[in-house]
Amino acid sequence: NAFLVIISFICLSMLFPAKQYNKIDSKTEEMVQSNSATDLDDTINKALRVLIYVYILVLIVSARSAIRKKYAIPEKNCVGYEDVVCAVCCPCCTICLLARQTGN
């Protein structure tokens, strides 16, 4: 259950990212004001967020398929792709469902 709480926290942090710039020196301040550092930072930030999101989806899909196999839960809709569809459409709901099914 701690694993699911951590994944939920990561999902929420992706929805509400915090961006902070600390003044280190005058050169850094000039770069931030000229947007050259900001544009690069934004690009790296977006790429990293996409990679983290894909990694979280892979974790959710693998956890969901393992739980379905362990408890012999059949797929009803989107046979063969139901785990992926659920994880992509609403990862937080999928995590809650997994926590509820394994809560015993």
Secondary structure by P-SEA (a helix, b strand, c coil): caaaaaaaaaaaaaabbbbbbccccaaaaaaaaaaaaaaaaaaaaaaaaaaaaaaaaaaaaaaaaaaaaaaccccccccccaaaaaaaacaaaaaaaaaaaacc
